[in-house]
Amino acid sequence: MIQLLGLKKDLKVEVREKFSIIQKRIGEKNLLLSEICREVIILSTCNRTEIYFNSDKCNEEIINEIFDKLNWNKEFLEDFFYYKEETAIDHLMKVVCGFDSLILGEDQILGQVKDAYGTALKNKTVKDELKKLFGLAVTCGKEFRNISKLNSIPVSSASIAVNTAREKKIKRFMLLGFGNVGTLVSKYILSGEFDTLYIVVRNKSAVNIEDERVKVISFAERKNYYKYVDCIISCTSAPHTVVWKKELPNKDFEIFDLAVPRDVEEDVYKLKNVKVYDIDEISDIDSKNKQKRKDVMEQNDYIMKKYIEEFHDWRKVQDVVHDIIRIKEHGKNVYEKRYETFKHKKNTKDNEKLAHTLIKSTSDAYTNRAIEVLKEEQLKGCGEACLKIIRRIFWEIQ
């Protein structure tokens, strides 16, 4: 039975960090849980801890065993959710497509699921159902993003700023500040086409980017480089103004002020050749884009349903796998027996007649048996159902 034990999303970081599993220990924990589960895959990120497992045990019995194995405090049991079968399968597909992410449709989770799956494969803690399910989930996530094209709809202030600048064909940037938001902005710029990026910081050693197009300068130097850029993205934590009208050269600029309090002097907003986006304007774009993403994702949720159905179809076929193996073994016995005859008689004068006889003998082995079964089932009153299957086998053969 496929099951999922996961940490709820709305918990404080103080609780989440108690159950976070660092990447280098996931393999070890997979192996530990494989002692009580047939299969197990651990997905642990900064925002989620989820354990997917396959076990005949369920409910409180297996949950308590998992807590014991991982040495987790059972006082926090209520902070976890527990899904079985259909609900667990649906949840994984939603996760990999980005429906369950804090940033709707974000890309990172697909790579994280793929890594979790790869670790489990390496540790050999998956072998059948979870192996198939996660393989389909990764493929589903890729197809969902390719068709949805979610990257064209940015949903964070950093990505909106860079994406808007790129729409205006800007390739020369200046970034003021290199905290969390600034770091993210730099990643978005580096991931696409650009000619120059000046990063303005108080401590130059804080920036470790090996790219000859990236120049790290101090705040005191920034005004000397304004003339070399077309876009300024400011996201400092300074309590005062950073971008002044008197320091800007007379040229066109796109300026994104992601800071609160604002980094850009109000007089800059009045310049005719400068377009300034403050955090409110960017948030407005963000809200509209989130709705766009939601609409696009809901339009394409048929992809998710397609892969869920494919998994269920695969599961149904597993019930007859042993019979399929027996059929193949029987087929092998039939042709090997006749091949032995051919080896002993291949030097006869009439090879064409021999080949005809052996091929017909192989065919007769199945047609004669099919006729016998059809007659037997007809006498039992099941002839019509039997004939329907026989027709599909013999009438549709290539």
C-alpha positions as CSV (number, residue, x, y, z in Angstrom):
1,M,0.0,0.0,0.0
2,I,1.4,3.4,-1.0
3,Q,1.4,5.9,1.9
4,L,2.6,9.3,2.7
5,L,3.6,10.9,6.0
6,G,4.4,14.6,5.8
7,L,4.9,17.7,7.8
8,K,2.0,20.3,7.6
9,K,2.9,23.4,5.6
10,D,1.6,26.1,8.0
11,L,4.0,25.3,10.9
12,K,6.6,27.7,12.4
13,V,10.2,27.3,11.3
14,E,11.0,26.2,14.9
15,V,8.9,23.1,14.4
16,R,9.8,22.4,10.8
17,E,13.5,22.4,11.6
18,K,13.1,19.6,14.2
19,F,12.0,17.2,11.4
20,S,14.2,18.5,8.5
21,I,16.5,15.9,7.2
22,I,19.7,17.2,5.7
23,Q,20.6,16.0,2.2
24,K,23.7,14.0,3.1
25,R,21.7,11.9,5.6
26,I,18.7,11.1,3.4
27,G,20.3,8.0,2.1
28,E,21.0,6.8,5.6
29,K,17.4,7.5,6.7
30,N,16.0,5.7,3.5
31,L,17.9,2.6,4.5
32,L,16.8,2.8,8.1
33,L,13.1,3.0,7.1
34,S,13.5,0.3,4.5
35,E,13.8,-2.1,7.5
36,I,10.1,-1.5,8.2
37,C,8.8,-0.6,4.8
38,R,9.0,-2.5,1.4
39,E,9.9,0.8,-0.3
40,V,10.7,4.3,0.8
41,I,11.6,7.7,-0.6
42,I,12.3,10.8,1.5
43,L,11.6,14.2,0.1
44,S,13.2,16.9,2.3
45,T,13.5,20.6,1.3
46,C,13.5,23.9,3.2
47,N,9.7,23.9,3.2
48,R,8.7,20.3,3.3
49,T,9.5,16.9,4.9
50,E,7.6,14.1,3.3
51,I,8.1,10.3,3.5
52,Y,6.6,8.2,0.7
53,F,6.5,4.5,1.5
54,N,5.0,1.2,0.5
55,S,4.0,-1.1,3.3
56,D,1.3,-3.6,4.3
57,K,1.2,-1.9,7.7
58,C,-0.8,1.3,7.9
59,N,-2.3,4.0,10.1
60,E,-1.0,4.4,13.7
61,E,1.0,1.2,13.6
62,I,3.4,2.3,10.8
63,I,3.4,6.0,11.8
64,N,4.6,5.1,15.3
65,E,7.3,2.8,13.8
66,I,8.5,5.6,11.5
67,F,8.7,8.0,14.4
68,D,10.6,5.4,16.5
69,K,13.1,4.7,13.7
70,L,13.8,8.4,13.1
71,N,13.8,9.1,16.8
72,W,11.1,11.8,16.4
73,N,9.2,13.2,19.3
74,K,5.6,11.8,19.2
75,E,4.3,14.9,20.9
76,F,4.4,16.5,17.4
77,L,2.3,13.8,15.8
78,E,-0.6,16.3,15.2
79,D,1.8,18.4,13.1
80,F,1.9,15.7,10.4
81,F,-0.6,14.7,7.7
82,Y,-1.0,11.1,6.6
83,Y,-2.4,10.0,3.2
84,K,-3.0,6.5,1.7
85,E,-3.2,5.2,-1.8
86,E,-5.2,7.6,-4.1
87,T,-4.7,10.6,-1.9
88,A,-1.0,10.0,-1.6
89,I,-0.6,9.5,-5.4
90,D,-2.6,12.6,-6.2
91,H,-0.5,14.6,-3.7
92,L,2.8,13.6,-5.3
93,M,1.6,14.6,-8.8
94,K,0.4,18.0,-7.4
95,V,3.8,18.5,-5.7
96,V,5.8,17.7,-8.8
97,C,3.7,20.0,-11.0
98,G,4.0,22.9,-8.5
99,F,0.4,23.0,-7.2
100,D,1.6,22.5,-3.6
101,S,4.5,25.0,-3.6
102,L,4.6,28.3,-1.7
103,I,5.3,29.9,-5.1
104,L,2.7,28.4,-7.4
105,G,4.3,26.4,-10.2
106,E,7.9,27.0,-9.2
107,D,10.6,24.9,-10.9
108,Q,12.8,23.9,-8.0
109,I,10.5,21.2,-6.6
110,L,10.8,19.1,-9.8
111,G,14.6,18.9,-9.4
112,Q,14.2,18.1,-5.7
113,V,11.7,15.3,-6.4
114,K,14.1,14.0,-9.0
115,D,17.0,14.1,-6.6
116,A,15.0,12.3,-3.9
117,Y,14.1,9.6,-6.4
118,G,17.7,9.3,-7.5
119,T,18.9,8.9,-3.9
120,A,16.3,6.1,-3.3
121,L,17.4,4.3,-6.5
122,K,21.0,4.6,-5.5
123,N,20.2,3.1,-2.0
124,K,17.9,0.5,-3.6
125,T,15.0,1.5,-1.4
126,V,12.6,1.5,-4.3
127,K,11.9,-1.5,-6.6
128,D,8.4,-1.7,-8.0
129,E,5.4,0.6,-7.2
130,L,7.2,3.6,-5.8
131,K,9.8,3.3,-8.5
132,K,7.2,3.4,-11.2
133,L,5.2,6.1,-9.5
134,F,8.1,8.5,-9.1
135,G,9.4,7.8,-12.6
136,L,6.0,8.8,-14.0
137,A,5.9,11.8,-11.6
138,V,9.2,13.2,-12.8
139,T,8.1,12.8,-16.5
140,C,4.7,14.4,-15.6
141,G,6.4,17.4,-14.0
142,K,8.6,18.0,-17.1
143,E,5.7,17.7,-19.5
144,F,3.5,19.9,-17.3
145,R,6.1,22.7,-17.3
146,N,6.9,22.4,-21.0
147,I,3.2,22.8,-22.0
148,S,2.3,25.3,-19.3
149,K,5.4,27.6,-20.0
150,L,5.2,28.9,-16.4
151,N,8.6,30.5,-16.7
152,S,7.1,33.2,-18.9
153,I,4.9,34.2,-16.0
154,P,7.2,35.4,-13.1
155,V,5.8,35.5,-9.6
156,S,8.4,37.0,-7.3
157,S,9.6,40.6,-7.1
158,A,13.1,39.5,-8.2
159,S,12.0,37.5,-11.3
160,I,9.4,40.2,-12.2
161,A,12.1,42.9,-12.3
162,V,14.5,40.9,-14.4
163,N,11.8,39.5,-16.7
164,T,10.3,43.0,-17.3
165,A,13.8,44.4,-18.1
166,R,14.5,41.6,-20.5
167,E,11.2,42.3,-22.3
168,K,12.7,45.7,-23.0
169,K,15.8,44.1,-24.4
170,I,18.0,45.4,-21.6
171,K,21.4,43.7,-21.2
172,R,23.3,46.1,-18.9
173,F,22.4,45.9,-15.3
174,M,23.3,47.4,-11.9
175,L,22.2,45.7,-8.7
176,L,22.3,47.6,-5.5
177,G,22.4,45.3,-2.4
178,F,23.2,41.6,-2.2
179,G,21.0,40.2,0.6
180,N,18.4,37.5,0.0
181,V,16.5,39.4,-2.7
182,G,19.7,40.7,-4.3
183,T,21.2,37.3,-4.5
184,L,18.0,36.0,-6.2
185,V,18.0,38.9,-8.7
186,S,21.6,38.1,-9.6
187,K,20.7,34.4,-10.3
188,Y,17.9,35.5,-12.6
189,I,20.2,37.8,-14.5
190,L,23.0,35.2,-14.7
191,S,20.5,32.6,-16.0
192,G,19.8,34.6,-19.2
193,E,21.4,36.8,-21.7
194,F,23.2,40.0,-20.4
195,D,26.3,42.0,-21.3
196,T,27.3,43.5,-17.9
197,L,26.2,43.3,-14.3
198,Y,27.6,45.7,-11.7
199,I,26.9,44.5,-8.1
200,V,27.1,47.3,-5.6
201,V,27.9,46.2,-2.0
202,R,29.5,47.5,1.1
203,N,31.6,44.3,1.5
204,K,33.0,43.1,-1.8
205,S,34.0,39.7,-0.3
206,A,30.3,38.9,0.1
207,V,30.0,38.3,-3.7
208,N,31.6,35.2,-5.1
209,I,30.6,35.0,-8.8
210,E,33.1,33.8,-11.3
211,D,31.9,35.5,-14.5
212,E,33.9,38.2,-16.4
213,R,30.7,40.1,-17.2
214,V,30.1,40.7,-13.4
215,K,31.9,43.6,-11.7
216,V,31.7,44.1,-8.0
217,I,31.9,47.8,-6.9
218,S,31.5,49.7,-3.6
219,F,28.6,52.1,-2.9
220,A,31.0,55.0,-3.1
221,E,31.8,54.1,-6.7
222,R,28.3,53.4,-8.0
223,K,27.5,56.9,-9.4
224,N,30.5,56.6,-11.6
225,Y,29.1,53.6,-13.3
226,Y,25.4,54.7,-13.8
227,K,26.3,55.8,-17.4
228,Y,27.3,52.3,-18.3
229,V,23.9,50.6,-17.5
230,D,20.3,50.8,-18.7
231,C,18.6,49.2,-15.7
232,I,19.1,49.6,-11.9
233,I,17.6,47.1,-9.5
234,S,17.8,48.3,-5.9
235,C,17.1,46.1,-2.9
236,T,19.2,47.4,0.0
237,S,18.1,47.4,3.6
238,A,19.3,51.0,4.0
239,P,17.0,53.3,6.0
240,H,17.8,56.2,3.7
241,T,17.7,57.0,0.0
242,V,20.3,55.3,-2.2
243,V,19.4,56.5,-5.7
244,W,19.4,60.3,-6.1
245,K,18.2,62.4,-9.0
246,K,21.3,64.6,-8.9
247,E,23.6,61.5,-9.4
248,L,21.9,60.1,-12.4
249,P,23.2,60.9,-15.9
250,N,20.8,62.3,-18.5
251,K,19.9,59.0,-20.2
252,D,17.1,56.4,-20.3
253,F,16.7,54.1,-17.3
254,E,14.5,51.4,-16.1
255,I,14.7,51.4,-12.3
256,F,13.2,48.7,-10.0
257,D,12.9,49.7,-6.3
258,L,12.3,46.5,-4.4
259,A,13.1,48.0,-1.0
260,V,11.0,49.1,1.9
261,P,11.6,51.9,2.8
262,R,12.2,52.9,-0.8
263,D,15.8,53.3,-2.1
264,V,14.9,55.7,-4.9
265,E,14.4,59.4,-4.3
266,E,10.9,60.7,-5.2
267,D,12.2,63.2,-7.7
268,V,13.6,60.4,-9.8
269,Y,10.0,59.3,-10.5
270,K,9.4,62.7,-12.2
271,L,12.2,62.3,-14.8
272,K,10.7,61.8,-18.3
273,N,13.4,59.5,-19.5
274,V,13.3,57.2,-16.4
275,K,10.7,54.6,-15.6
276,V,10.6,53.6,-11.9
277,Y,8.7,50.6,-10.6
278,D,8.2,50.6,-6.8
279,I,7.3,47.6,-4.7
280,D,3.5,48.3,-4.9
281,E,3.6,48.3,-8.7
282,I,5.7,45.1,-8.8
283,S,3.3,43.5,-6.3
284,D,0.4,44.4,-8.5
285,I,2.1,42.6,-11.4
286,D,2.8,39.8,-9.0
287,S,-0.9,39.4,-8.1
288,K,-1.9,39.4,-11.7
289,N,0.8,36.9,-12.6
290,K,-0.2,34.6,-9.8
291,Q,-3.7,34.5,-11.1
292,K,-2.4,33.9,-14.6
293,R,-0.3,31.0,-13.4
294,K,-3.2,29.5,-11.5
295,D,-5.4,29.7,-14.6
296,V,-2.8,28.1,-16.8
297,M,-2.0,25.4,-14.4
298,E,-5.7,24.5,-13.9
299,Q,-6.1,24.4,-17.7
300,N,-3.3,21.8,-17.9
301,D,-4.2,19.6,-14.9
302,Y,-5.3,17.0,-17.4
303,I,-1.6,16.2,-17.8
304,M,-1.4,15.3,-14.1
305,K,-4.6,13.1,-14.4
306,K,-3.2,11.4,-17.5
307,Y,-0.1,10.2,-15.5
308,I,-2.2,9.1,-12.5
309,E,-4.3,7.0,-14.9
310,E,-1.2,5.6,-16.5
311,F,0.1,4.5,-13.1
312,H,-3.2,2.8,-12.2
313,D,-3.2,1.0,-15.6
314,W,0.3,-0.2,-14.9
315,R,-0.8,-1.5,-11.5
316,K,-3.7,-3.4,-13.0
317,V,-1.3,-5.2,-15.4
318,Q,1.0,-6.2,-12.6
319,D,-1.8,-8.6,-11.4
320,V,-1.1,-10.7,-14.6
321,V,2.6,-10.3,-14.8
322,H,3.3,-13.9,-13.6
323,D,0.9,-15.2,-16.2
324,I,2.6,-13.2,-18.9
325,I,5.9,-14.7,-18.0
326,R,4.4,-18.2,-18.2
327,I,3.0,-17.4,-21.6
328,K,6.4,-16.3,-22.8
329,E,8.1,-19.4,-21.4
330,H,5.6,-21.6,-23.1
331,G,6.2,-19.9,-26.4
332,K,9.9,-20.4,-25.9
333,N,9.4,-24.1,-25.3
334,V,7.3,-24.4,-28.5
335,Y,9.8,-22.8,-30.8
336,E,12.9,-24.4,-29.2
337,K,11.5,-27.8,-29.6
338,R,10.9,-27.2,-33.3
339,Y,14.3,-25.5,-33.7
340,E,16.0,-28.7,-32.4
341,T,14.2,-30.6,-35.1
342,F,15.4,-28.1,-37.7
343,K,19.1,-28.4,-36.5
344,H,19.0,-32.2,-37.0
345,K,17.3,-32.1,-40.4
346,K,18.7,-28.8,-41.9
347,N,20.9,-30.7,-44.3
348,T,18.0,-32.5,-46.1
349,K,17.5,-31.8,-49.7
350,D,14.2,-30.0,-49.4
351,N,14.8,-27.3,-46.8
352,E,11.9,-25.3,-48.1
353,K,9.5,-28.1,-47.3
354,L,11.1,-28.6,-43.9
355,A,10.7,-24.9,-43.0
356,H,7.1,-25.0,-44.1
357,T,6.4,-28.0,-42.0
358,L,8.0,-26.6,-38.8
359,I,6.4,-23.1,-39.2
360,K,3.0,-24.8,-39.7
361,S,3.7,-27.0,-36.7
362,T,4.3,-23.9,-34.5
363,S,1.1,-22.3,-35.8
364,D,-0.9,-25.5,-35.2
365,A,0.4,-25.7,-31.6
366,Y,-1.6,-22.5,-30.9
367,T,-4.6,-22.8,-33.3
368,N,-5.4,-26.4,-32.3
369,R,-5.3,-25.5,-28.6
370,A,-7.4,-22.4,-29.2
371,I,-10.0,-24.6,-31.0
372,E,-10.0,-27.1,-28.1
373,V,-10.6,-24.4,-25.5
374,L,-13.3,-22.7,-27.6
375,K,-15.2,-26.0,-27.9
376,E,-14.8,-26.6,-24.1
377,E,-16.1,-23.1,-23.3
378,Q,-19.0,-23.4,-25.7
379,L,-20.2,-26.5,-23.9
380,K,-20.0,-24.6,-20.6
381,G,-22.0,-21.7,-22.0
382,C,-19.1,-19.3,-22.2
383,G,-18.3,-19.7,-25.9
384,E,-19.2,-16.1,-26.8
385,A,-16.8,-14.5,-24.3
386,C,-14.0,-17.0,-25.2
387,L,-14.5,-16.4,-28.9
388,K,-14.2,-12.6,-28.4
389,I,-10.7,-13.1,-26.8
390,I,-9.6,-15.6,-29.5
391,R,-10.7,-13.3,-32.2
392,R,-8.6,-10.5,-30.7
393,I,-5.6,-12.8,-30.6
394,F,-5.8,-14.4,-34.0
395,W,-7.8,-12.0,-36.1
396,E,-5.7,-8.9,-35.1
397,I,-2.2,-10.6,-35.3
398,Q,0.3,-8.8,-37.4
